[in-house]
Amino acid sequence: MGYRRKAREYALQMLYQYDISQQSSGLFDGFWSDKVVQDDIREFANNIVDGVIKNLSMIDEKIRLSASHWSVDRMAVVDRNILRMAIFELLYIRDIPAKVTINEAIEIAKRYGVEESGSFVNGILDRVVKDHQEIIADKL
């Protein structure tokens, strides 16, 4: 498992914590206080979490538009935050191919979500990619 997968898993944990508490103050310090990890893992995870939190309303709007018959608030917390991370990566991190982002999101959903999480995440991310080809085109 590469450092980015581990970083995504940590980012998911932090976003889950943020989603439940709605508190970003002290999030990073509190989360990392008892963990010994490589700097590149910590930096990548923090970049994802910071980017998701700063762009949360826009990211949630992308999810809402791509998830017909699902409100963002009613989605499982794990699925919602995997989608948020992946959409942030798709739209803002230029050096990761879209296929890699989507595959990573599906694998993390299978590991941390419920049985249907992988296909649920895949379906919504496919729709996001189709709806935003002009932004993601050079990453496909």
N, C-alpha and C positions, 0 to 999 in steps of 0.2 A: 504494500500500500504506500503510495507516494505521500509526500508531505502535504500536498494540497487536499487530499482526501481527509487526512487527520485534521487539517485546519478547518475544513468544511464541517466536520463533525463537531468540533469545538464551537464554531460559529453558530451552528444549529442550537447547541446547548445555551449559548449566551442569548440568542434571539428568543428562545423558548422562555428563558428567565425574564427577558425584557417584556415579552408579550404578556406574561402573567402579571408582572409588577408594574409595567408602564414607567419604570424608573431607569434612566440611562446613567444617572449620577453614580459613580463608583462601580459601574458594571464591570469594566475591564480589570480594575485593581482587585475587586472582590473575586472575580472568576479565576484569575491567574495566580492568586496568592498561594495556593497549595499545589500548584502544578509546576513541574520542571519540564520545559519543552524547548525545542530549537527555536531560535529567533525567527526563522522564515515561516514556521508554523504559526507562531503568535502574530506576526505581522500580517500574514495573509488572512487569518481569522478576524483580526481586528479591522482590517480594511473592509471585509465583507460586512461585518456587523455595523460599523460606522456608516458605510454606504447605504445599507438597507434602512437604518434609522433616519438618516438625513433625507432619503428619498421615499419614505414609507407611503405617503399619500399617493404619489404617482405610481409606485409599484403596486399598491393595493388596487388602484384604478385599472391597471393592466390586467391584474388577476380577475377583477370583477367583469371586465369586458370579455375576457377569454373563457370564463367559467359560467356558461349559461346554466341557469337553474341552481346556482350555488351562490350564496352570499359569503363573502370573505369571513365574516364573523362566525358563521356556522361551520366552517371547515375545521377539521381536527387541527389543533395547535401545531403539531409536528408537520403536517402536510402544508399548512399555510406558510410556515417559516421556511420550509424547503423551497417552496415556490418563490418566496421573497428573495432568498439567496440566489437562486438560479436566474431569476429575472434581473437582479442587479448585475450578475456576471454577464448575462447576455447583452445587456444594454450599456454597461460601463467598463468592463474589463476587456480590452481589445486583444490581448495576446492568448486568449483561451478560445479554441474553436467551439462553435455552438454545439456540435455533436458531443464534445467532451463534457461540457456543462450539463447538457441534458442527461447523458448517461450517468454522470456522477449523481445528479439529483435523483434519478430513478433508483440507483443502488442504495443511496442513503435512505430513501423512502421505504424501500424493501426491508432495510435493516431496522429502522426506528419507527416506522409507521405500522399500520394494520395491513392485512392481506391485500386490500385493494389499493393501497397507497401508491405503489409503483405505477400502475396503469393510470390512476387518477392524475398524478404529477405529470406523467408522459403526455397525456391528452391535453392538459392545459398548456404545457410548455410548447407542444407542437403548434397549438393555436397562436400562442404569443409570437413564435417565430414567423408563422404565416402572416400575422397582422403587422409585423414590424420588419419585413424583409429589407426595407430600405436602410434600416439601421444595422441589421445583423448580416446583410448580404456578404460583406467581405470576411465574415467569420465562418461561413458555411463550408 
